[in-house]
Amino acid sequence: MVVGTLWSLFFAIAAVGGIGTDVVIAPKELAAGRSHWIFVSSAQAPLAVELLFEEAQVAIATASTGSPSMYELAVPSTASGIHIVRAVWGGANNASSSTQVQVTPAASLLILEHDKPLYKPGSTAQFRVLLVSTDFIVPVRDQAVQFWVRSPKGHKLMQEERMTDMWGVARFEFPIAEEPVLGEHVAQASLANGTTAGESHQVNFRVEEYNLPRFVVTLSS
């Protein structure tokens, strides 16, 4: 009973009778702009697994090559509100099974980090952005990330936009001039369309003239 209650809290389940029982299971909440897995249990593979809004198809799922019961559904970033996930088997009776889901705006957490906090003039600063979803803490790929660097005086020294890879990572480089303004610089990254907290992050780093310490090692026997 407890297991059944937990399933009903997090998943929307549709079942249709027939020769055996065809079952469609989808998360109750889908994040816009994200991909979600839909489970279909059936003796026969459905002709289509689709996402509907007001009876209009807005997305169609792709069958997994590794598991015939799993379908990957990419929810459009513009989707919002109550939608229907439907599996269609067709046939003389046009058999189908559908369940209601809620599509909500996706929330992400963006983390910016540098390879070190201190750089010399003429060197190259390396930065990495990691983008994960706040719901399942999984990498968010194919998202545009804007990155820029400001000098200690507040002047913008560079701006660049890159897409996150399959691991939710985007990398940036900032080549430091041979005669830069010394002091604390600010690097910042944000989602190109980010509007919520957590979708922007900044780090500080310094540019200074410095010499690495030298050590003298004397060996005696």
Salt bridges, closest charged atoms under 4 A:
GLU50 OE2 - ARG86 NH2 2.57
GLU72 OE2 - ARG141 NH2 3.84
GLU113 OE2 - ARG128 NH2 2.37
GLU160 OE2 - ARG162 NE 2.79
GLU208 OE2 - ARG206 NH2 2.56
